Structures are given as C-alpha cells and as structure tokens.
Amino acid sequence: MPSNIPKYYKNKGVTAAQWHDWRWQLANNINTAQELCQVANLPKSEAKKLMAIFAKLAEPGLDAVRLTPFLISLIDWKNPTDPIRLQHIPDEAEFKPDRYTINKVWEQPNDFADGANRFIQQKYPDIILLRLASTCNAFCRFCFEKERTLRRSVRTAIGPIQFKKALDAINSKPNVRQILISGGDPMIIPDQLLFHYLGQIVKIPHISTIRLNTRALLHNPFRIDEKFVNTLAKIQTDSWKIKGRERGVSIEIGVHFNHPQELSAEALNAIRQLRRAGIGVYNQTVLLKGINDNVEILADLYRCLRQENVTLHYLSHAMPVPGTDHLRTSITAGQIIMRQLRRKKEFRGQLPYFETSHYTGKQIIPDDFNDNFKLFKAKNGPEIHFLSDITGKIEILPDVN
C-alpha cells in the first residue's frame, strides 16, 4: 500500500519496508522541536514559535511530546487549523490559566485492586480494566491519562507478578464479564507478550468479552498487520474449544477517531482486516472545540465508520485536563449537536451515547437539561449538578461557558 513518505525521510534513505513497519514507526518517534520542524519543513517564523513552546514544556510537571512519523505525514502543515495538528502539536494556549481544572487524578484509590500500583482498575461490577502498557505511540494533547502519567508521575509496574495478581483478581470475581485492556496503548506491546496475556485471560470461564482500546489506527496503523489479525482471530475462534467454557470469547478493538481526516487509507485497511477476520471494532470520539464540534463533521465521521461496520460507542465530553481549556466545549454545545444528529434520521439506533466522565464513572448526558441533570452558574464558573446513576447522589462537574 503506497504511503505519503515525507521528503525528510526519503532524503534519509528510509525505505517503504521501514515506513510500513510499526516497530520502525515506534522506534523513530519525534519528541523534539528541532526534528519536528525539519520533518514538517516549517518556515523559520513558525519554527521559532514552536521551539519556544517546547522549551516551556521542558519545565518539570508539564507534558511531553511524542509523535510517530506516520502521524506527522497526515498533517497539512499549511493549515493552522488542521484537526490532527490541533490534537497533537502543543500550542501556546496550553499555558493559559485554566480555572476549570480539577485538582485531583480522575481515578480513586478504591478503584484499584492492587492499591497504589493502579494496574487493576474496577469502577463497574462487570468490567475490569488492565493497564498493560504505560505509554503510547503518540501523545494527544487532550488526553486525561497524561495527567496521571506525565504530570503526576503515577507509574504502574507491569510484569509477570502484576499480571498473575490480575488473573487472581479476575478469577475471584465471577460477576466480571468484560476485560478492558488499556494503558497507555496496549498496541505498543510486542505480539508474543500481548497474545500471551490474551491466551491467559480467555481461559477464565466467566469472561465473555475482551476489549483492546487503542489509537494505533491513527498513530501507527501498520501495527494491525496480517500476523496480528490472524492470531487475534485464532484466539477468538479457539476460545470456544477451551475446556470448562460454555461459550467463546468475543474480542473487540476499541478505536479512537475524532475527525474524518483521521481515516487514512492505512487506517481503513486496518479496520477492514479486523472486520474480515471477524473481530468487532467500535469507535469512541471526544468532542473537541474547533476540531469536531460541528454536526456536519461528526456526521461525516459517523457515516464513514458505519460504512466500515464500526460500532459508534461514545461521544465523550472532553475532560478538564490541565492546559486543555481551549479544546473543551460546554455540555450544552454537545447536547445541541446530539439533537441535530438525531434530526438527520440517518443514524437511527446507531448514534453513540453522549457521556461525561466523572471520577465516580461515566454519566450519560440527556439531550436536554432536566430535574436530574441541571446547569448552575456557580461563583467559579458553570457547573453541572447531576443525579449519578452510580452513586445515587448529586454529583458536580465543572463546565465551560
């Protein structure tokens, strides 16, 4: 499959075989302003601004930058509002005061079966989340995980001992049906180790679904190669033959696309390989100001995904992560978009839930405010007061104007 290999890499003698190797992409991540400016061939004035921003990010407690060469190749550098650029390239707006930021990590201590290590997380009675990786192919500027790992240096130990504890925890909870594998991004894990993990999980009789959440199809789609797909499909098929199981395990890939421009030919090829092999694919989208807070953009994205038989899982209200005020919409803006999508009538029964994340768990947002979901004008800015279907209590969420 042809790819748009940037001139910078061609001049360095990078071959098509290297470019299409997911390991090469991972090994050649860009994290300095100097190299980014060279690859993107930015004019001196723009490069100077970017250098200054990177210098600020070098201060302790701020966010690192990590970008795959493939991701950079997707950006239209002549367009300052390119949607992929806005999601991944740091901006001066990140340093502005953000009064809506919550001053605590989104996870709570009692969410974790292994205490401070935070490898085994359970917010819901039927789902356990395993963080099998501690980093990603590339870093999204709006990501809430970076507050935990980059700003607060919450490091999770990952190894045989920790995984054995996870298996013991899952085995002890017969009401758990789903295992959600996350990170970081689990797709940075080598095949041999990832398939070993999956092979152990599918042996647990009460597990019916394994979900792998990844953004590799945007950042490094070459990860979804023939060997990976065939092995994943075999694990799913063979799970029906495991002694002691009454049913097989469904393996699903949770992808993350926010804009139609992210659906490159390589990403679509990866989706089609998975679907052809019988692997379910579902998408989660984050609502981002100036990127996809537009009904036509989201409708185009959803049309493309449904055409590929990708399930629309969540439209997520952006979380109040430090330095992301410029990327967050109000709850009201999302409600308006959801109503507009419904009026199109072409996604009947297939639209995603609009949800907001709270440290107690995800909360589905109704199309309109009501007695159980209200908007208040508080002293420090707008707030949402909602009756949580998890705690049964009134909880508070900061909103933006």
Secondary structure as GFF3:
##gff-version 3
##sequence-region A 1 401
A	DSSP	alpha_helix	7	11	.	.	.	ID=ss1
A	DSSP	alpha_helix	16	19	.	.	.	ID=ss2
A	DSSP	alpha_helix	22	27	.	.	.	ID=ss3
A	DSSP	alpha_helix	33	40	.	.	.	ID=ss4
A	DSSP	alpha_helix	44	57	.	.	.	ID=ss5
A	DSSP	alpha_helix	69	74	.	.	.	ID=ss6
A	DSSP	alpha_helix	83	88	.	.	.	ID=ss7
A	DSSP	three_ten_helix	92	95	.	.	.	ID=ss8
A	DSSP	three_ten_helix	109	111	.	.	.	ID=ss9
A	DSSP	three_ten_helix	115	117	.	.	.	ID=ss10
A	DSSP	beta_strand	120	124	.	.	.	ID=ss11
A	DSSP	beta_strand	127	131	.	.	.	ID=ss12
A	DSSP	alpha_helix	145	146	.	.	.	ID=ss13
A	DSSP	pi_helix	147	151	.	.	.	ID=ss14
A	DSSP	alpha_helix	160	171	.	.	.	ID=ss15
A	DSSP	beta_strand	178	182	.	.	.	ID=ss16
A	DSSP	three_ten_helix	186	188	.	.	.	ID=ss17
A	DSSP	alpha_helix	191	201	.	.	.	ID=ss18
A	DSSP	beta_strand	209	213	.	.	.	ID=ss19
A	DSSP	alpha_helix	216	219	.	.	.	ID=ss20
A	DSSP	three_ten_helix	221	223	.	.	.	ID=ss21
A	DSSP	alpha_helix	226	238	.	.	.	ID=ss22
A	DSSP	three_ten_helix	239	241	.	.	.	ID=ss23
A	DSSP	beta_strand	250	255	.	.	.	ID=ss24
A	DSSP	three_ten_helix	260	262	.	.	.	ID=ss25
A	DSSP	alpha_helix	265	276	.	.	.	ID=ss26
A	DSSP	beta_strand	280	287	.	.	.	ID=ss27
A	DSSP	alpha_helix	295	307	.	.	.	ID=ss28
A	DSSP	beta_strand	311	317	.	.	.	ID=ss29
A	DSSP	three_ten_helix	325	327	.	.	.	ID=ss30
A	DSSP	alpha_helix	331	344	.	.	.	ID=ss31
A	DSSP	beta_strand	353	358	.	.	.	ID=ss32
A	DSSP	beta_strand	361	364	.	.	.	ID=ss33
A	DSSP	beta_strand	373	378	.	.	.	ID=ss34
A	DSSP	beta_strand	381	387	.	.	.	ID=ss35
A	DSSP	beta_strand	394	398	.	.	.	ID=ss36
###
